[in-house]
Amino acid sequence: MQQQYLVFGGRGFIGSHLIDALLEGGHKVCCFDRPHVQPLTSAHAGNPDFTLLEGDFTSEADVKAALAGCTVCFHLVSTTLPKSSNADPLFDVESNLIGTVRMLENAVKSGVRKVVFASSGGTVYGVPQQVPISETHPTDPVCSYGITKLAIEKYLQLFSTLHGLNFTVLRLANPYGPRQRLHSSQGAVAVFLGKVMRRETVDIWGDGSVVRDYIHIRDVVDALLRAAETRETGVFNIGSGRGQSLNDLLDAIERVTGMKAERNYLAARAFDVPVSVLSIERAAQALDWFPKVSFDDGLVSFYDWLQTEMQDA
């Protein structure tokens, strides 16, 4: 029997790439997303193995309908960002945590075999006590976004214990690559690259020494596919295993584009941890996964893709 894959948030940056890979693998895929979300690609249209469902993730009826016939569910939905979540933590909890628990209840009733959840390697740990950060590191998030992601992880474990629901959590670093939105409030590689290409000033919160772990979208999708197939239940960090400061990132963008980055340094933000680099040893051992795209190669390919997109626009 052919498996049916459901991707909550399938019109997003990660979701659209994941759906591409699933369809290329010959799988049946259902994409669930909000109405009026602008698709990042039209490549799925007309594929007989692809189904689009529009609805509200907080609506039990909509989610229940999406889960019907699903064997593997990817949960990529988030209504908040680290920056915005602290301004309205109640909305964060109501729209993300409660919606997810309701989805898990219906997943059990629908006979879903596996749930793969995209958590946040950059926020669930808080200020690191050591680097690189392993999955056993204490979790002390400094933003509601990270707290909610962590709570969802705990509910997945609870549903595994109570109902035998198999799950895999991927604590993602900072994904980047083609289709990432240039005008978003999240995704430093895309935002900075877009601003430099448009010759706009780049705002940097702090002195530019904040270090992050950037991972190419192809490696993220590879991890998601492996997570869907593994019998391992638990949490895995997914990152590059090395860090880049914001200043390093801008230096690299200058090298790749040949353009000068006009930098505007602003006051640091309280929710920005100083460094976040993930240990990826557990994913390498249990999932046979490791990143294949180097940061320099990934940045060059992203820049080349953006140039083509701007020419065609």
MISE-753498 format. One record per residue (C-alpha): residue number from 1; residue in one letter; x, y, z. Coordinates in nm, 4 decimals, always signed. Each point is the difference from the previous one (the first is absolute). Layout:
<pts>
+-----+------+----------+----------+----------+
! pos ! code !       c1 !       c2 !       c3 !
+-----+------+----------+----------+----------+
! NUM !    A !        X !        Y !        Z !
...
+-----+------+----------+----------+----------+
</pts>
This chain:
<pts>
+-----+------+----------+----------+----------+
! pos ! code !       c1 !       c2 !       c3 !
+-----+------+----------+----------+----------+
!   1 !    M !  +0.0000 !  +0.0000 !  +0.0000 !
!   2 !    Q !  +0.1377 !  +0.3380 !  -0.1015 !
!   3 !    Q !  +0.0639 !  +0.2347 !  +0.2906 !
!   4 !    Q !  -0.1766 !  +0.3333 !  +0.0137 !
!   5 !    Y !  +0.2171 !  +0.2861 !  +0.1228 !
!   6 !    L !  -0.1579 !  +0.3097 !  +0.1530 !
!   7 !    V !  +0.1985 !  +0.3227 !  +0.0260 !
!   8 !    F !  -0.1432 !  +0.2635 !  +0.2332 !
!   9 !    G !  +0.1474 !  +0.3270 !  -0.1274 !
!  10 !    G !  +0.0766 !  -0.1386 !  -0.3435 !
!  11 !    R !  -0.0061 !  +0.3364 !  -0.1765 !
!  12 !    G !  +0.2848 !  +0.1326 !  +0.2122 !
!  13 !    F !  +0.3727 !  +0.0079 !  -0.0679 !
!  14 !    I !  +0.0805 !  -0.3389 !  +0.1519 !
!  15 !    G !  -0.3342 !  -0.1596 !  -0.0857 !
!  16 !    S !  +0.0124 !  +0.0752 !  -0.3715 !
!  17 !    H !  +0.3447 !  -0.1571 !  -0.0339 !
!  18 !    L !  -0.1114 !  -0.3016 !  +0.2029 !
!  19 !    I !  -0.3047 !  -0.0515 !  -0.2221 !
!  20 !    D !  +0.2224 !  +0.0178 !  -0.3091 !
!  21 !    A !  +0.2193 !  -0.2769 !  +0.1409 !
!  22 !    L !  -0.2942 !  -0.2188 !  +0.1032 !
!  23 !    L !  -0.1643 !  +0.0286 !  -0.3423 !
!  24 !    E !  +0.3300 !  -0.0708 !  -0.1727 !
!  25 !    G !  +0.0177 !  -0.3147 !  +0.2127 !
!  26 !    G !  -0.3346 !  -0.1145 !  -0.1394 !
!  27 !    H !  -0.2008 !  +0.0619 !  +0.3162 !
!  28 !    K !  -0.3544 !  +0.1273 !  +0.0433 !
!  29 !    V !  +0.0075 !  +0.3366 !  +0.1777 !
!  30 !    C !  -0.2631 !  +0.2224 !  +0.1577 !
!  31 !    C !  +0.0930 !  +0.3629 !  +0.0685 !
!  32 !    F !  -0.1906 !  +0.1836 !  +0.2738 !
!  33 !    D !  +0.0346 !  +0.3748 !  +0.0350 !
!  34 !    R !  -0.1960 !  +0.3139 !  +0.0669 !
!  35 !    P !  -0.2121 !  +0.1537 !  -0.2765 !
!  36 !    H !  +0.1560 !  +0.2899 !  -0.1886 !
!  37 !    V !  +0.3574 !  -0.1059 !  +0.0822 !
!  38 !    Q !  +0.2005 !  +0.0781 !  -0.3111 !
!  39 !    P !  +0.1457 !  -0.3269 !  -0.1357 !
!  40 !    L !  +0.3787 !  +0.0034 !  -0.0316 !
!  41 !    T !  -0.0151 !  -0.2289 !  -0.3030 !
!  42 !    S !  -0.2572 !  -0.1162 !  -0.2540 !
!  43 !    A !  +0.1915 !  -0.3206 !  -0.0754 !
!  44 !    H !  -0.2503 !  -0.2148 !  +0.1914 !
!  45 !    A !  -0.3031 !  +0.1102 !  -0.2007 !
!  46 !    G !  -0.1367 !  -0.2731 !  -0.2217 !
!  47 !    N !  +0.1898 !  -0.2824 !  +0.1696 !
!  48 !    P !  -0.2533 !  -0.2810 !  +0.0573 !
!  49 !    D !  +0.1801 !  -0.0989 !  +0.3209 !
!  50 !    F !  -0.0385 !  +0.3506 !  +0.1496 !
!  51 !    T !  -0.2992 !  +0.1308 !  +0.1928 !
!  52 !    L !  -0.0406 !  +0.3514 !  +0.1414 !
!  53 !    L !  -0.2214 !  +0.0627 !  +0.3008 !
!  54 !    E !  -0.0520 !  +0.3517 !  +0.1321 !
!  55 !    G !  -0.1097 !  +0.0560 !  +0.3556 !
!  56 !    D !  +0.0754 !  +0.1254 !  +0.3485 !
!  57 !    F !  +0.2420 !  -0.2015 !  +0.2132 !
!  58 !    T !  -0.1987 !  +0.1007 !  +0.3092 !
!  59 !    S !  -0.3203 !  -0.1439 !  -0.1494 !
!  60 !    E !  -0.0618 !  -0.3575 !  +0.1111 !
!  61 !    A !  -0.2259 !  -0.0678 !  -0.2987 !
!  62 !    D !  +0.2622 !  +0.1213 !  -0.2494 !
!  63 !    V !  +0.2834 !  -0.1937 !  +0.1617 !
!  64 !    K !  -0.2091 !  -0.3159 !  +0.0372 !
!  65 !    A !  -0.0858 !  +0.0105 !  -0.3694 !
!  66 !    A !  +0.3667 !  +0.0402 !  -0.0932 !
!  67 !    L !  +0.1059 !  -0.2968 !  +0.2156 !
!  68 !    A !  -0.2479 !  -0.2411 !  -0.1621 !
!  69 !    G !  +0.1993 !  -0.2716 !  -0.1757 !
!  70 !    C !  +0.3349 !  +0.1455 !  +0.1098 !
!  71 !    T !  +0.2741 !  -0.2391 !  +0.1084 !
!  72 !    V !  +0.2890 !  +0.2448 !  +0.0566 !
!  73 !    C !  -0.0526 !  +0.3589 !  +0.1144 !
!  74 !    F !  +0.2577 !  +0.2800 !  -0.0179 !
!  75 !    H !  -0.0756 !  +0.2867 !  +0.2391 !
!  76 !    L !  +0.1681 !  +0.3148 !  -0.1356 !
!  77 !    V !  -0.2600 !  +0.2561 !  +0.1106 !
!  78 !    S !  +0.0843 !  +0.2978 !  +0.2195 !
!  79 !    T !  -0.2045 !  +0.3171 !  +0.0329 !
!  80 !    T !  +0.2707 !  +0.1969 !  +0.1833 !
!  81 !    L !  +0.3683 !  +0.0894 !  -0.0177 !
!  82 !    P !  +0.2519 !  +0.0268 !  +0.2841 !
!  83 !    K !  -0.0136 !  +0.3780 !  -0.0401 !
!  84 !    S !  -0.3803 !  +0.0259 !  +0.0181 !
!  85 !    S !  -0.0847 !  -0.2799 !  +0.2432 !
!  86 !    N !  +0.0898 !  +0.1870 !  +0.3197 !
!  87 !    A !  -0.2286 !  +0.2877 !  -0.0967 !
!  88 !    D !  -0.3029 !  -0.2309 !  +0.0122 !
!  89 !    P !  +0.0809 !  -0.3321 !  +0.1698 !
!  90 !    L !  -0.3692 !  -0.0771 !  +0.0446 !
!  91 !    F !  -0.0503 !  -0.0002 !  -0.3776 !
!  92 !    D !  +0.3118 !  -0.2143 !  -0.0372 !
!  93 !    V !  -0.1388 !  -0.2615 !  +0.2383 !
!  94 !    E !  -0.3563 !  +0.0074 !  -0.1337 !
!  95 !    S !  +0.0904 !  -0.0197 !  -0.3679 !
!  96 !    N !  +0.2989 !  -0.2352 !  +0.0158 !
!  97 !    L !  -0.0071 !  -0.2148 !  +0.3134 !
!  98 !    I !  -0.3747 !  -0.0541 !  +0.0372 !
!  99 !    G !  -0.0370 !  -0.0476 !  -0.3755 !
! 100 !    T !  +0.2730 !  -0.2632 !  +0.0038 !
! 101 !    V !  -0.1434 !  -0.1944 !  +0.2942 !
! 102 !    R !  -0.3373 !  -0.0064 !  -0.1750 !
! 103 !    M !  +0.1721 !  -0.1205 !  -0.3173 !
! 104 !    L !  +0.1775 !  -0.2790 !  +0.1915 !
! 105 !    E !  -0.3279 !  -0.1184 !  +0.1506 !
! 106 !    N !  -0.1503 !  -0.0266 !  -0.3472 !
! 107 !    A !  +0.3157 !  -0.1589 !  -0.1400 !
! 108 !    V !  -0.0355 !  -0.2845 !  +0.2499 !
! 109 !    K !  -0.3681 !  -0.0434 !  -0.0883 !
! 110 !    S !  +0.0817 !  +0.0032 !  -0.3726 !
! 111 !    G !  +0.2672 !  -0.2679 !  +0.0312 !
! 112 !    V !  +0.2953 !  +0.2169 !  -0.0986 !
! 113 !    R !  +0.3172 !  -0.2094 !  +0.0168 !
! 114 !    K !  +0.2600 !  +0.2737 !  +0.0437 !
! 115 !    V !  +0.0285 !  +0.3721 !  +0.0837 !
! 116 !    V !  +0.3123 !  +0.1969 !  -0.0898 !
! 117 !    F !  +0.0214 !  +0.3357 !  +0.1752 !
! 118 !    A !  +0.2260 !  +0.2896 !  -0.1006 !
! 119 !    S !  +0.1139 !  +0.1498 !  +0.3296 !
! 120 !    S !  +0.2528 !  +0.2788 !  +0.0574 !
! 121 !    G !  +0.3633 !  -0.0749 !  +0.0752 !
! 122 !    G !  +0.0636 !  +0.3717 !  +0.0281 !
! 123 !    T !  -0.2487 !  +0.0773 !  +0.2781 !
! 124 !    V !  -0.0888 !  -0.3055 !  +0.2115 !
! 125 !    Y !  +0.3396 !  -0.0128 !  +0.1748 !
! 126 !    G !  +0.0252 !  +0.3667 !  +0.0997 !
! 127 !    V !  +0.3440 !  +0.1363 !  +0.0869 !
! 128 !    P !  +0.2398 !  -0.2928 !  -0.0548 !
! 129 !    Q !  +0.2172 !  -0.1336 !  +0.2800 !
! 130 !    Q !  +0.2311 !  -0.1612 !  -0.2545 !
! 131 !    V !  +0.0405 !  -0.0066 !  -0.3774 !
! 132 !    P !  -0.0789 !  -0.1944 !  -0.2097 !
! 133 !    I !  -0.3363 !  -0.0638 !  +0.1633 !
! 134 !    S !  -0.1077 !  -0.3625 !  +0.0343 !
! 135 !    E !  -0.3553 !  -0.1280 !  +0.0394 !
! 136 !    T !  +0.0648 !  -0.0616 !  +0.3717 !
! 137 !    H !  +0.0803 !  +0.3682 !  +0.0636 !
! 138 !    P !  -0.2371 !  +0.1727 !  +0.2468 !
! 139 !    T !  -0.2989 !  +0.1677 !  -0.1647 !
! 140 !    D !  -0.0585 !  +0.3527 !  +0.1272 !
! 141 !    P !  -0.1592 !  +0.2021 !  -0.2827 !
! 142 !    V !  +0.0025 !  +0.3792 !  +0.0276 !
! 143 !    C !  -0.2943 !  +0.0516 !  -0.2376 !
! 144 !    S !  -0.3553 !  -0.1325 !  -0.0123 !
! 145 !    Y !  +0.0692 !  -0.1478 !  -0.3443 !
! 146 !    G !  +0.2613 !  -0.2339 !  +0.1494 !
! 147 !    I !  -0.2175 !  -0.0868 !  +0.3002 !
! 148 !    T !  -0.2891 !  -0.0959 !  -0.2277 !
! 149 !    K !  +0.2241 !  -0.2112 !  -0.2235 !
! 150 !    L !  +0.1331 !  -0.1788 !  +0.3080 !
! 151 !    A !  -0.3507 !  -0.0565 !  +0.1364 !
! 152 !    I !  -0.1043 !  -0.1566 !  -0.3315 !
! 153 !    E !  +0.2989 !  -0.2360 !  +0.0266 !
! 154 !    K !  -0.1182 !  -0.1024 !  +0.3471 !
! 155 !    Y !  -0.3539 !  -0.0660 !  -0.1216 !
! 156 !    L !  +0.1365 !  -0.2160 !  -0.2801 !
! 157 !    Q !  +0.1799 !  -0.2044 !  +0.2628 !
! 158 !    L !  -0.3199 !  -0.0194 !  +0.2051 !
! 159 !    F !  -0.2034 !  -0.1230 !  -0.2977 !
! 160 !    S !  +0.2709 !  -0.2563 !  -0.0704 !
! 161 !    T !  -0.0240 !  -0.1267 !  +0.3563 !
! 162 !    L !  -0.3807 !  +0.0026 !  +0.0171 !
! 163 !    H !  -0.0923 !  -0.1055 !  -0.3523 !
! 164 !    G !  +0.3127 !  -0.1456 !  -0.1600 !
! 165 !    L !  +0.0211 !  +0.2857 !  -0.2536 !
! 166 !    N !  +0.3378 !  -0.0128 !  -0.1697 !
! 167 !    F !  +0.1678 !  +0.3388 !  -0.0339 !
! 168 !    T !  +0.3276 !  +0.1619 !  -0.0922 !
! 169 !    V !  +0.0949 !  +0.3558 !  +0.0952 !
! 170 !    L !  +0.2554 !  +0.1888 !  -0.2070 !
! 171 !    R !  +0.1447 !  +0.3012 !  +0.1788 !
! 172 !    L !  +0.0972 !  +0.2017 !  -0.3043 !
! 173 !    A !  +0.2750 !  +0.2585 !  -0.0104 !
! 174 !    N !  -0.0503 !  +0.2927 !  -0.2441 !
! 175 !    P !  -0.1087 !  -0.1262 !  -0.3434 !
! 176 !    Y !  +0.0756 !  +0.2040 !  -0.3113 !
! 177 !    G !  -0.0210 !  -0.0378 !  -0.3752 !
! 178 !    P !  -0.2217 !  +0.0518 !  -0.3069 !
! 179 !    R !  -0.3601 !  +0.1155 !  +0.0605 !
! 180 !    Q !  +0.0816 !  +0.1497 !  +0.3390 !
! 181 !    R !  -0.1798 !  +0.3315 !  +0.0316 !
! 182 !    L !  +0.2308 !  +0.3012 !  -0.0196 !
! 183 !    H !  -0.2318 !  +0.2394 !  +0.1822 !
! 184 !    S !  -0.0696 !  -0.2193 !  +0.3043 !
! 185 !    S !  +0.0848 !  +0.0697 !  +0.3645 !
! 186 !    Q !  +0.1792 !  -0.3330 !  +0.0199 !
! 187 !    G !  +0.2839 !  -0.1539 !  -0.1986 !
! 188 !    A !  +0.3152 !  +0.2130 !  +0.0136 !
! 189 !    V !  +0.1576 !  -0.1496 !  -0.3124 !
! 190 !    A !  -0.2975 !  +0.0838 !  -0.2224 !
! 191 !    V !  -0.0734 !  +0.3386 !  +0.1573 !
! 192 !    F !  +0.3627 !  +0.1154 !  -0.0064 !
! 193 !    L !  +0.0621 !  -0.1315 !  -0.3516 !
! 194 !    G !  -0.3136 !  +0.1692 !  -0.1305 !
! 195 !    K !  +0.0909 !  +0.3321 !  +0.1583 !
! 196 !    V !  +0.3553 !  -0.0083 !  -0.1378 !
! 197 !    M !  -0.1267 !  -0.0854 !  -0.3498 !
! 198 !    R !  -0.2483 !  +0.2904 !  +0.0201 !
! 199 !    R !  +0.2782 !  +0.2217 !  +0.1393 !
! 200 !    E !  -0.1961 !  +0.0658 !  +0.3194 !
! 201 !    T !  +0.1415 !  +0.0479 !  +0.3487 !
! 202 !    V !  +0.0208 !  -0.3168 !  +0.2090 !
! 203 !    D !  -0.1194 !  +0.0428 !  +0.3590 !
! 204 !    I !  +0.1941 !  -0.2127 !  +0.2497 !
! 205 !    W !  -0.1238 !  -0.0468 !  +0.3557 !
! 206 !    G !  +0.3094 !  +0.0271 !  +0.2188 !
! 207 !    D !  +0.3622 !  +0.0199 !  -0.1128 !
! 208 !    G !  -0.0252 !  -0.2802 !  -0.2559 !
! 209 !    S !  +0.1727 !  -0.2578 !  +0.2216 !
! 210 !    V !  -0.3150 !  -0.2112 !  +0.0456 !
! 211 !    V !  +0.0817 !  -0.3467 !  -0.1360 !
! 212 !    R !  -0.2532 !  -0.2246 !  -0.1722 !
! 213 !    D !  +0.0016 !  -0.3394 !  -0.1689 !
! 214 !    Y !  -0.1208 !  +0.0215 !  -0.3627 !
! 215 !    I !  -0.1125 !  -0.3072 !  -0.1936 !
! 216 !    H !  -0.1003 !  -0.0280 !  -0.3654 !
! 217 !    I !  -0.3581 !  -0.0967 !  -0.0828 !
! 218 !    R !  +0.1112 !  -0.3122 !  -0.1902 !
! 219 !    D !  +0.1566 !  -0.1372 !  +0.3170 !
! 220 !    V !  -0.3125 !  +0.0858 !  +0.2012 !
! 221 !    V !  -0.2228 !  -0.1892 !  -0.2430 !
! 222 !    D !  +0.2347 !  -0.2980 !  +0.0067 !
! 223 !    A !  -0.0299 !  -0.0065 !  +0.3801 !
! 224 !    L !  -0.3806 !  +0.0227 !  -0.0147 !
! 225 !    L !  -0.0204 !  -0.2925 !  -0.2417 !
! 226 !    R !  +0.2274 !  -0.2121 !  +0.2172 !
! 227 !    A !  -0.2004 !  +0.0942 !  +0.3098 !
! 228 !    A !  -0.3177 !  -0.1213 !  -0.1676 !
! 229 !    E !  +0.1488 !  -0.3429 !  -0.0653 !
! 230 !    T !  +0.1950 !  -0.0638 !  +0.3199 !
! 231 !    R !  -0.1350 !  -0.2137 !  +0.2796 !
! 232 !    E !  +0.1856 !  +0.2210 !  +0.2467 !
! 233 !    T !  -0.2238 !  +0.1996 !  +0.2301 !
! 234 !    G !  +0.1519 !  +0.3141 !  +0.1434 !
! 235 !    V !  +0.1773 !  +0.3274 !  -0.0604 !
! 236 !    F !  +0.2770 !  +0.0783 !  -0.2483 !
! 237 !    N !  +0.1964 !  +0.3183 !  -0.0646 !
! 238 !    I !  +0.0257 !  +0.0909 !  -0.3680 !
! 239 !    G !  +0.2628 !  +0.2599 !  -0.0833 !
! 240 !    S !  +0.3302 !  +0.0528 !  -0.1761 !
! 241 !    G !  +0.2084 !  -0.0638 !  +0.3123 !
! 242 !    R !  +0.1796 !  +0.3323 !  -0.0356 !
! 243 !    G !  -0.0854 !  +0.3622 !  +0.0707 !
! 244 !    Q !  +0.0153 !  +0.3292 !  -0.1878 !
! 245 !    S !  -0.0253 !  +0.3401 !  +0.1650 !
! 246 !    L !  -0.2213 !  +0.2605 !  -0.1622 !
! 247 !    N !  +0.3135 !  +0.1885 !  -0.0972 !
! 248 !    D !  +0.1410 !  -0.3193 !  -0.1538 !
! 249 !    L !  -0.3235 !  -0.0458 !  -0.1915 !
! 250 !    L !  +0.0140 !  +0.3500 !  -0.1441 !
! 251 !    D !  +0.3672 !  -0.0434 !  -0.0896 !
! 252 !    A !  -0.0914 !  -0.3176 !  -0.1897 !
! 253 !    I !  -0.2862 !  +0.1772 !  -0.1805 !
! 254 !    E !  +0.2398 !  +0.2752 !  -0.1049 !
! 255 !    R !  +0.2413 !  -0.2586 !  -0.1427 !
! 256 !    V !  -0.2713 !  -0.1856 !  -0.1909 !
! 257 !    T !  -0.1825 !  +0.3038 !  -0.1390 !
! 258 !    G !  +0.2926 !  +0.2364 !  -0.0414 !
! 259 !    M !  -0.2184 !  +0.2660 !  +0.1634 !
! 260 !    K !  +0.0611 !  +0.2069 !  +0.3132 !
! 261 !    A !  -0.2275 !  -0.0676 !  +0.2968 !
! 262 !    E !  -0.1062 !  +0.3249 !  +0.1652 !
! 263 !    R !  -0.0248 !  -0.0951 !  +0.3679 !
! 264 !    N !  -0.2100 !  +0.1737 !  +0.2666 !
! 265 !    Y !  +0.0639 !  -0.1293 !  +0.3515 !
! 266 !    L !  -0.2918 !  +0.0273 !  +0.2440 !
! 267 !    A !  -0.0513 !  -0.0825 !  +0.3676 !
! 268 !    A !  +0.0098 !  -0.3731 !  +0.0771 !
! 269 !    R !  -0.3289 !  -0.1835 !  +0.0596 !
! 270 !    A !  -0.0640 !  -0.1821 !  +0.3273 !
! 271 !    F !  -0.1253 !  -0.3202 !  -0.1657 !
! 272 !    D !  +0.3083 !  -0.0437 !  -0.2235 !
! 273 !    V !  +0.2311 !  -0.2567 !  +0.1598 !
! 274 !    P !  +0.3674 !  +0.0830 !  -0.0690 !
! 275 !    V !  +0.0887 !  -0.3277 !  -0.1718 !
! 276 !    S !  -0.1912 !  -0.3009 !  -0.1301 !
! 277 !    V !  +0.1847 !  -0.2851 !  -0.1709 !
! 278 !    L !  -0.1502 !  -0.3478 !  +0.0100 !
! 279 !    S !  +0.1701 !  -0.3336 !  +0.0525 !
! 280 !    I !  -0.1203 !  -0.2322 !  -0.2781 !
! 281 !    E !  +0.1647 !  -0.3233 !  +0.1123 !
! 282 !    R !  -0.3247 !  -0.1692 !  +0.1033 !
! 283 !    A !  -0.1627 !  +0.0588 !  -0.3408 !
! 284 !    A !  +0.3111 !  -0.1324 !  -0.1726 !
! 285 !    Q !  -0.0043 !  -0.3179 !  +0.2076 !
! 286 !    A !  -0.3733 !  -0.0748 !  +0.0170 !
! 287 !    L !  -0.1252 !  +0.1431 !  -0.3318 !
! 288 !    D !  +0.3191 !  -0.0405 !  -0.2049 !
! 289 !    W !  -0.0454 !  +0.3696 !  -0.0759 !
! 290 !    F !  +0.2633 !  +0.2676 !  -0.0381 !
! 291 !    P !  +0.0037 !  +0.3340 !  -0.1837 !
! 292 !    K !  +0.1281 !  -0.0203 !  -0.3567 !
! 293 !    V !  -0.0229 !  +0.3649 !  -0.1096 !
! 294 !    S !  +0.2783 !  +0.2250 !  +0.1290 !
! 295 !    F !  -0.0927 !  +0.3520 !  +0.1045 !
! 296 !    D !  +0.2045 !  +0.1589 !  -0.2794 !
! 297 !    D !  -0.1479 !  -0.2260 !  -0.2690 !
! 298 !    G !  -0.3501 !  +0.0510 !  +0.1373 !
! 299 !    L !  +0.0380 !  +0.3771 !  +0.0035 !
! 300 !    V !  +0.1270 !  +0.0042 !  -0.3594 !
! 301 !    S !  -0.2899 !  -0.2160 !  -0.1227 !
! 302 !    F !  -0.2514 !  +0.2157 !  +0.1894 !
! 303 !    Y !  +0.1467 !  +0.3153 !  -0.1535 !
! 304 !    D !  -0.0098 !  -0.1517 !  -0.3487 !
! 305 !    W !  -0.3640 !  -0.0981 !  +0.0478 !
! 306 !    L !  -0.0903 !  +0.3502 !  +0.1224 !
! 307 !    Q !  +0.1670 !  +0.1593 !  -0.3016 !
! 308 !    T !  -0.2097 !  -0.2153 !  -0.2318 !
! 309 !    E !  -0.3181 !  +0.0786 !  +0.1940 !
! 310 !    M !  +0.0650 !  +0.3748 !  -0.0113 !
! 311 !    Q !  +0.0645 !  -0.0129 !  -0.3741 !
! 312 !    D !  -0.3246 !  -0.1886 !  -0.0606 !
! 313 !    A !  -0.2048 !  +0.2288 !  +0.2269 !
+-----+------+----------+----------+----------+
</pts>
